[in-house]
Amino acid sequence: MDAVRREKGRMRSYLLVALKNFLGKAHRRIMAVKRGGGRPLVPLDELLARERADQEPADHLTADRIYERRWH
């Protein structure tokens, strides 16, 4: 009878450790921050268009004209 009880204890210990490991891994998986942090993706074409717009001159005057305008 003692041998049966020892085996039961071992099985319970095994199942308890397996359950704790499973729950721990599931919790870490849920809490993990995904790449991008849930923010919407920006298409590469849109990003490149924004960069090109930033590089274009805001004023179509030449550098000489801008200089003259500021000092007169």
PyMOL commands that set and color helices and strands:
alter all, ss='L'
color gray80, all
select helices_A, chain A and resi 2-31+44-55+63-71
alter helices_A, ss='H'
color red, helices_A
deselect
rebuild
show_as cartoon
